[in-house]
């Protein structure tokens, strides 16, 4: 297929040749730079050297800073952990492709992106490559395209950020570092994805999290080194050698060597007249080192994940794994990643294969919202009862359920409420309130399954008790059954005033919290006298029959 004339990248630069898109570019044969980055900055890092590296980075020479940023992830455990937590907060989300509209053409374009790009193995690690820019300030990924009937990237290659630098004039445009070319070479159009997270306003070179964390990294490394030296001798008695006033220089050297040897092999000899004392340390503690290290870790956590500690704390029980990164930070990182993909990848791919469009599909990483389903369902039920129209698909989405397919076997309300049909003894624990149930064996039943002779009668319920008792036949009903049936028949007159008061409080409340407050105000004012009287009478009758030994 011939080159497509008139095509430009997302910045408006024209594409010169498809051959440039089909081959790798950031390789030693092109740049003249060998990909061996074994230099180190972290070893022997001092405040003066760190300040110099940061000044050079701000001026456009980011080589030393990027080397240090790489080493920080390799050397500092807590920094690596919270940084990976920040990245995983985005990369662990599922990518979603939404068509621009329900139009058949827009749906076709969305299906093409989903099948040819988003769901391919090559795309799966692309978000991980791009969010590397959170620490270093930017990330560059080279694309190797497949051209022909369809133009799509078939490979994404993460490139070391030290292969690139910013132009000298604006310090914003990326340049490929080329041997013997001080200002490098402009990037080939549609060849690279350049992700610059918007962590702060200003030059991209001053943007990365590693720039701020570098000072904490250096101070903590000082503290850890001193701590290690302290722990090497902590708790060991001080070996104090004493020599007489007439001791020669050679004798003192022998004594010093003996004192030092005691720390390694616990054996030494000294001249006669000299002695060695062991002084036990008192009042020493390593807490200042630990406190300093913990303080730096907390500040680093605040910087990277927006909260102190290791990110496992949560404001809600059971949400630790979902709440490690502050939600506003996660939304911001997701927005930046979506913007990069849409501008530099999705829109160009659509234009190359379908031409310019009025609207383009949306490729995004939706963040699942956590809801208290009990509170949410109660609120929705109350609003629907008041006439609010709610689309069923939205309810399915919140509950995480799929809409039922045609012909599928469905659960119904009757099935959900149906009680298991199990055999029960004639006597009921509720119906015989005062009677002592007989239990097989001498030991009382535990909190697990009840013995067969100590079960609640499923016939006794406010909604279906009387009908069930009548259906069972009158010959099986004794006086206790008749008493329960009579009371269940008359429960509504005493319960209606209570239910009306609660229902009125629910209808007047604007939200769930206001409803709870209304219930608190009703405490002590509900018309429960009639209900309490009937319960007391029934309990007294049942207790009397039980004490009389009636079965």
Secondary structure, DSSP 4 states (H G I P E B T S, - for coil): ----TT-B-TTSPBP--HHHHHS--SSHHHH---S-----SSTT--HHHHHHHHHHHHTT--HHHHHHHHHHHHH-HHHHHHHHHHHHHHHTSPPEEE-SSSSHHHHHHHHHHIIIIITSHHHHTHHHHHTTHHHHS-EEEEEEEE-SSS-EEEEEEEE-GGGEEE-TTTS-SEEEEETTEEEEEEPPTTSEEEE---SSSS-GGG--HHHHHHHHHHHHHHHHHHHHHHHHHTTPPEEEEE--TT--HHHHHHHHHHHHHHHHHS-----TT-EEEEE---S--SHHHHHHHHHHHHHHHHHHHSSSTTS---SSTT-GGG-SS-HHHHHHHHHHHHHHHIIIIIHHHHHHHH---SS--EEE-PPPPP--HHHHHHHHHHHHHTT----HHHHHHHHT-PPPPTT-----HHHHHPPP-----SS-TTTTTTS----SSSSPP-SSSPPTTS---TT--TTTHHHHHHHH-GGG--HHHHHHHHHHHTHHHHHHHHHHHHHHHHHH-SSHHHHHHHHHHHTTTS--HHHHHHHHHHHHHHHHHHHTT--
